[in-house]
Amino acid sequence: MTSEPSSAPPDPPDPSGPAPSTPVPSAAAPSTPVPSAVVPVLPGRPCSIAAALHVVGEKWALLAVRELFHGNHRFDRIARNTGAPRDRLTARLRALEEAGVVERRPYSERPPRYEYHLTEAGRDLAPLTQALLAWGDRWVLPEPPVVFEHRPEGHPPHPYDPAWVCRTCGEPGRGAELRAEVRSPGWTVEGPAAR
């Protein structure tokens, strides 16, 4: 068994099960303010999608998050299950730790070893991982390699089929019914405002 690097980033906390058990985050402000060093200055339209992709948009980062949702917190298991090169995985876990997505927790003093656990920000990635899973099942793979079962208390187990709905009215969000209000100075929906 390969030993994990002592300088590797921490494993995210175990959410006690797969992503479907994690609640959908609210649109409210984050519980913990994002450090100003983490807020990226990116080219193009100011956009939360671009900012989020700057943090978790790389393949190995999201696959590491997937493994944490599955309860795999040690570096060796994350490396084995993602297929990531160890040096890249180390770099991705460090970046996720710096961004506040994962935290490192010691599990051995001699030699020093750490597990990685999801923070609140990391657990809020559950809807993203679920959306990618559903899209891959529908449009990429002929058969789903993993199927989730929902086991809510007081209800019989059933296939998990999440939906994107509005928290205010409970209705599904359909493209034609959604309108973007651009709040970034100098920008419109079409692009930079004419000067």
TORNU-12229 format. One record per residue (C-alpha): x, y, z; residue number from 1; residue in one letter. Coordinates in Angstrom, 3 decimals. Each point is the difference from the previous one (the first is absolute). Example, Ala and Ser with C-alpha at 12.3 -4.5 7.8 and 13.67 -1.06 7.14 Angstrom:
<sites>
@x = 12.300	y = -4.500	z = 7.800	seq = 1	type = A;
@x = 1.370	y = 3.440	z = -0.660	seq = 2	type = S;
</sites>
This chain:
<sites>
@x = 0.000	y = 0.000	z = 0.000	seq = 1	type = M;
@x = 1.366	y = 3.384	z = -0.966	seq = 2	type = T;
@x = 0.473	y = 2.521	z = 2.729	seq = 3	type = S;
@x = -1.671	y = 3.344	z = -0.368	seq = 4	type = E;
@x = 2.139	y = 3.122	z = -0.099	seq = 5	type = P;
@x = 0.107	y = 1.781	z = 3.331	seq = 6	type = S;
@x = -0.332	y = 3.343	z = -1.758	seq = 7	type = S;
@x = -3.070	y = -1.061	z = -1.958	seq = 8	type = A;
@x = -3.169	y = 2.040	z = 0.490	seq = 9	type = P;
@x = -2.624	y = -1.102	z = 2.514	seq = 10	type = P;
@x = -2.891	y = -2.319	z = -0.719	seq = 11	type = D;
@x = -3.470	y = 1.577	z = 0.172	seq = 12	type = P;
@x = -2.315	y = -0.967	z = 2.852	seq = 13	type = P;
@x = -2.166	y = -3.037	z = -0.477	seq = 14	type = D;
@x = -3.595	y = 0.995	z = -0.712	seq = 15	type = P;
@x = -1.018	y = -3.510	z = 1.142	seq = 16	type = S;
@x = -0.960	y = -1.182	z = -3.405	seq = 17	type = G;
@x = -0.318	y = 0.954	z = -3.627	seq = 18	type = P;
@x = -0.808	y = 3.435	z = -1.350	seq = 19	type = A;
@x = -3.774	y = -0.523	z = -0.175	seq = 20	type = P;
@x = -0.243	y = 0.145	z = 3.793	seq = 21	type = S;
@x = 1.333	y = 3.559	z = -0.016	seq = 22	type = T;
@x = -2.589	y = 2.803	z = 0.006	seq = 23	type = P;
@x = -0.139	y = 2.461	z = -2.858	seq = 24	type = V;
@x = 1.671	y = 3.269	z = 0.995	seq = 25	type = P;
@x = -2.043	y = 3.150	z = 0.304	seq = 26	type = S;
@x = 0.629	y = 3.082	z = -2.085	seq = 27	type = A;
@x = 0.733	y = 1.934	z = 3.187	seq = 28	type = A;
@x = 3.418	y = 1.451	z = 0.772	seq = 29	type = A;
@x = 2.633	y = -2.527	z = 1.093	seq = 30	type = P;
@x = 0.221	y = -0.803	z = 3.718	seq = 31	type = S;
@x = 3.739	y = 0.610	z = -0.020	seq = 32	type = T;
@x = 1.327	y = 2.934	z = -2.020	seq = 33	type = P;
@x = 2.344	y = -0.937	z = -2.832	seq = 34	type = V;
@x = 3.565	y = 1.229	z = 0.629	seq = 35	type = P;
@x = 0.803	y = 2.876	z = -2.353	seq = 36	type = S;
@x = 3.097	y = -1.898	z = -1.176	seq = 37	type = A;
@x = -2.304	y = -2.713	z = -1.402	seq = 38	type = V;
@x = -2.263	y = 2.341	z = -2.013	seq = 39	type = V;
@x = 1.433	y = -0.215	z = -3.522	seq = 40	type = P;
@x = 0.328	y = 2.907	z = -2.422	seq = 41	type = V;
@x = -0.871	y = -1.610	z = -3.329	seq = 42	type = L;
@x = -0.196	y = 1.281	z = -3.561	seq = 43	type = P;
@x = -3.377	y = 0.412	z = -1.695	seq = 44	type = G;
@x = -3.442	y = 0.359	z = 1.552	seq = 45	type = R;
@x = -0.145	y = 0.106	z = 3.824	seq = 46	type = P;
@x = -1.713	y = -3.309	z = 0.709	seq = 47	type = C;
@x = -0.427	y = -2.404	z = 2.899	seq = 48	type = S;
@x = 0.252	y = -2.958	z = -2.421	seq = 49	type = I;
@x = 3.450	y = 1.172	z = -1.132	seq = 50	type = A;
@x = 1.059	y = 0.593	z = 3.623	seq = 51	type = A;
@x = -1.247	y = -3.461	z = 1.051	seq = 52	type = A;
@x = 1.766	y = -1.676	z = -2.927	seq = 53	type = L;
@x = 3.185	y = 1.806	z = 0.991	seq = 54	type = H;
@x = -0.174	y = -1.903	z = 3.307	seq = 55	type = V;
@x = -1.541	y = -3.393	z = -0.899	seq = 56	type = V;
@x = -0.087	y = -0.108	z = -3.800	seq = 57	type = G;
@x = 3.003	y = -2.244	z = -0.481	seq = 58	type = E;
@x = -0.720	y = -3.723	z = -0.444	seq = 59	type = K;
@x = 2.149	y = -1.317	z = 2.862	seq = 60	type = W;
@x = -1.461	y = 2.544	z = 2.437	seq = 61	type = A;
@x = -3.585	y = -1.102	z = -0.652	seq = 62	type = L;
@x = 0.904	y = -3.682	z = 0.016	seq = 63	type = L;
@x = 1.711	y = 0.470	z = 3.379	seq = 64	type = A;
@x = -3.203	y = 1.652	z = 1.271	seq = 65	type = V;
@x = -1.977	y = -2.978	z = -1.358	seq = 66	type = R;
@x = 2.184	y = -2.391	z = 1.991	seq = 67	type = E;
@x = -0.482	y = 2.035	z = 3.164	seq = 68	type = L;
@x = -3.762	y = -0.233	z = -0.457	seq = 69	type = F;
@x = 0.451	y = -3.775	z = -0.266	seq = 70	type = H;
@x = 1.787	y = 0.030	z = 3.368	seq = 71	type = G;
@x = 3.547	y = -0.527	z = -1.300	seq = 72	type = N;
@x = 2.103	y = 2.454	z = 2.008	seq = 73	type = H;
@x = 3.544	y = -1.293	z = -0.288	seq = 74	type = R;
@x = 2.387	y = 1.071	z = -2.720	seq = 75	type = F;
@x = 0.774	y = -3.508	z = -1.250	seq = 76	type = D;
@x = -3.666	y = -0.878	z = -0.498	seq = 77	type = R;
@x = -0.753	y = 3.315	z = -1.699	seq = 78	type = I;
@x = 2.993	y = -0.509	z = -2.325	seq = 79	type = A;
@x = -0.978	y = -3.608	z = -0.784	seq = 80	type = R;
@x = -3.676	y = 0.743	z = -0.610	seq = 81	type = N;
@x = 0.521	y = 3.120	z = -2.118	seq = 82	type = T;
@x = 2.989	y = -1.270	z = -1.982	seq = 83	type = G;
@x = 1.629	y = 3.406	z = 0.541	seq = 84	type = A;
@x = 3.782	y = 0.323	z = -0.119	seq = 85	type = P;
@x = 1.114	y = 0.407	z = 3.619	seq = 86	type = R;
@x = 1.762	y = 3.320	z = -0.560	seq = 87	type = D;
@x = -3.065	y = 1.498	z = -1.693	seq = 88	type = R;
@x = -2.344	y = -1.338	z = 2.661	seq = 89	type = L;
@x = 2.215	y = 1.501	z = 2.712	seq = 90	type = T;
@x = -0.133	y = 3.374	z = -1.759	seq = 91	type = A;
@x = -3.794	y = -0.183	z = -0.463	seq = 92	type = R;
@x = -0.639	y = -0.939	z = 3.625	seq = 93	type = L;
@x = 2.225	y = 2.877	z = 1.160	seq = 94	type = R;
@x = -1.900	y = 2.424	z = -2.227	seq = 95	type = A;
@x = -3.347	y = -1.311	z = 1.288	seq = 96	type = L;
@x = 1.246	y = 0.436	z = 3.554	seq = 97	type = E;
@x = 1.128	y = 3.577	z = -0.698	seq = 98	type = E;
@x = -3.407	y = 0.745	z = -1.536	seq = 99	type = A;
@x = -1.785	y = -1.344	z = 3.082	seq = 100	type = G;
@x = -1.583	y = -2.974	z = -1.801	seq = 101	type = V;
@x = 1.841	y = -2.684	z = 1.976	seq = 102	type = V;
@x = 1.780	y = -0.133	z = 3.336	seq = 103	type = E;
@x = 2.819	y = -2.226	z = 1.103	seq = 104	type = R;
@x = -0.332	y = -2.060	z = 3.189	seq = 105	type = R;
@x = 2.872	y = -1.970	z = 1.553	seq = 106	type = P;
@x = -0.501	y = -3.727	z = 0.518	seq = 107	type = Y;
@x = 3.609	y = -0.976	z = 0.786	seq = 108	type = S;
@x = 2.761	y = 1.844	z = 1.838	seq = 109	type = E;
@x = 2.883	y = -2.357	z = -0.822	seq = 110	type = R;
@x = 0.349	y = 0.315	z = -2.871	seq = 111	type = P;
@x = -2.208	y = 3.071	z = -0.457	seq = 112	type = P;
@x = -2.966	y = -0.925	z = -2.201	seq = 113	type = R;
@x = -3.200	y = 1.830	z = -0.840	seq = 114	type = Y;
@x = -3.506	y = -0.720	z = -1.185	seq = 115	type = E;
@x = -1.985	y = 2.391	z = -2.167	seq = 116	type = Y;
@x = -3.521	y = 1.085	z = 0.860	seq = 117	type = H;
@x = -2.529	y = 2.246	z = -1.702	seq = 118	type = L;
@x = -0.770	y = 3.320	z = 1.636	seq = 119	type = T;
@x = -3.447	y = 1.592	z = -0.204	seq = 120	type = E;
@x = 1.070	y = 1.527	z = -3.327	seq = 121	type = A;
@x = 1.093	y = -3.437	z = -1.223	seq = 122	type = G;
@x = -3.246	y = -1.678	z = 1.059	seq = 123	type = R;
@x = -1.886	y = 2.703	z = -1.912	seq = 124	type = D;
@x = 1.515	y = -1.474	z = -3.190	seq = 125	type = L;
@x = -2.422	y = -2.945	z = 0.271	seq = 126	type = A;
@x = -2.514	y = 1.430	z = -2.522	seq = 127	type = P;
@x = 2.840	y = 0.583	z = -2.486	seq = 128	type = L;
@x = 1.279	y = -3.567	z = 0.287	seq = 129	type = T;
@x = -3.573	y = -1.315	z = -0.257	seq = 130	type = Q;
@x = -0.634	y = 2.084	z = -3.141	seq = 131	type = A;
@x = 3.201	y = -1.257	z = -1.638	seq = 132	type = L;
@x = -0.905	y = -3.581	z = 0.928	seq = 133	type = L;
@x = -3.497	y = 0.334	z = -1.504	seq = 134	type = A;
@x = 1.339	y = 1.662	z = -3.160	seq = 135	type = W;
@x = 2.683	y = -2.676	z = -0.452	seq = 136	type = G;
@x = -2.597	y = -2.761	z = 0.502	seq = 137	type = D;
@x = -2.282	y = 1.551	z = -2.607	seq = 138	type = R;
@x = 2.399	y = 1.290	z = -2.644	seq = 139	type = W;
@x = 3.373	y = -1.771	z = 0.325	seq = 140	type = V;
@x = -0.164	y = -3.572	z = 1.332	seq = 141	type = L;
@x = -2.230	y = -2.778	z = -1.323	seq = 142	type = P;
@x = -0.751	y = -1.280	z = 3.541	seq = 143	type = E;
@x = 0.413	y = 1.831	z = 3.335	seq = 144	type = P;
@x = 2.952	y = -1.482	z = 1.931	seq = 145	type = P;
@x = -1.452	y = 1.264	z = 3.306	seq = 146	type = V;
@x = -3.652	y = 0.367	z = 1.008	seq = 147	type = V;
@x = -1.088	y = 1.718	z = 3.211	seq = 148	type = F;
@x = -2.873	y = -1.103	z = 2.177	seq = 149	type = E;
@x = -1.837	y = 2.543	z = 2.159	seq = 150	type = H;
@x = -0.853	y = -1.264	z = 3.490	seq = 151	type = R;
@x = -1.814	y = 2.815	z = 1.807	seq = 152	type = P;
@x = -1.278	y = -0.716	z = 3.478	seq = 153	type = E;
@x = -3.641	y = -1.088	z = -0.052	seq = 154	type = G;
@x = -0.020	y = -0.841	z = -3.725	seq = 155	type = H;
@x = 0.906	y = -3.157	z = -1.901	seq = 156	type = P;
@x = 3.309	y = 0.031	z = -1.893	seq = 157	type = P;
@x = -0.317	y = 1.174	z = -3.600	seq = 158	type = H;
@x = 2.260	y = 1.075	z = -2.886	seq = 159	type = P;
@x = 1.421	y = 3.467	z = 0.605	seq = 160	type = Y;
@x = -1.240	y = 2.475	z = -2.624	seq = 161	type = D;
@x = 0.964	y = 3.568	z = 1.016	seq = 162	type = P;
@x = -1.561	y = 3.053	z = -1.637	seq = 163	type = A;
@x = 0.975	y = 3.659	z = -0.190	seq = 164	type = W;
@x = -2.865	y = 1.979	z = 1.517	seq = 165	type = V;
@x = -0.522	y = 3.551	z = 1.244	seq = 166	type = C;
@x = 0.143	y = 0.232	z = 3.807	seq = 167	type = R;
@x = -2.562	y = 2.830	z = -0.033	seq = 168	type = T;
@x = -2.819	y = -1.569	z = -2.030	seq = 169	type = C;
@x = 1.026	y = -3.673	z = -0.213	seq = 170	type = G;
@x = -0.299	y = -0.017	z = -3.813	seq = 171	type = E;
@x = 2.699	y = -1.377	z = -2.326	seq = 172	type = P;
@x = 2.298	y = 2.629	z = -1.521	seq = 173	type = G;
@x = -0.608	y = -0.026	z = -3.761	seq = 174	type = R;
@x = 2.270	y = 1.923	z = -2.346	seq = 175	type = G;
@x = -2.731	y = 2.139	z = -1.553	seq = 176	type = A;
@x = -1.240	y = 1.057	z = 3.453	seq = 177	type = E;
@x = 3.386	y = 1.158	z = 1.290	seq = 178	type = L;
@x = 1.352	y = 3.531	z = -0.522	seq = 179	type = R;
@x = 3.502	y = 1.158	z = 0.896	seq = 180	type = A;
@x = 0.402	y = 3.277	z = 1.886	seq = 181	type = E;
@x = 3.564	y = 1.119	z = -0.691	seq = 182	type = V;
@x = 1.416	y = 1.781	z = 3.052	seq = 183	type = R;
@x = 3.596	y = 0.410	z = -1.182	seq = 184	type = S;
@x = 0.718	y = 3.636	z = -0.922	seq = 185	type = P;
@x = 0.754	y = 0.445	z = -3.693	seq = 186	type = G;
@x = -1.630	y = -3.276	z = -1.087	seq = 187	type = W;
@x = -3.324	y = -1.028	z = -1.541	seq = 188	type = T;
@x = -1.354	y = -3.443	z = -0.888	seq = 189	type = V;
@x = 1.426	y = 0.488	z = -3.503	seq = 190	type = E;
@x = 3.471	y = 0.921	z = 1.259	seq = 191	type = G;
@x = 1.949	y = 3.163	z = 0.893	seq = 192	type = P;
@x = -2.242	y = 3.085	z = 0.003	seq = 193	type = A;
@x = 0.624	y = 2.492	z = -2.788	seq = 194	type = A;
@x = 2.076	y = 2.960	z = 1.120	seq = 195	type = R;
</sites>
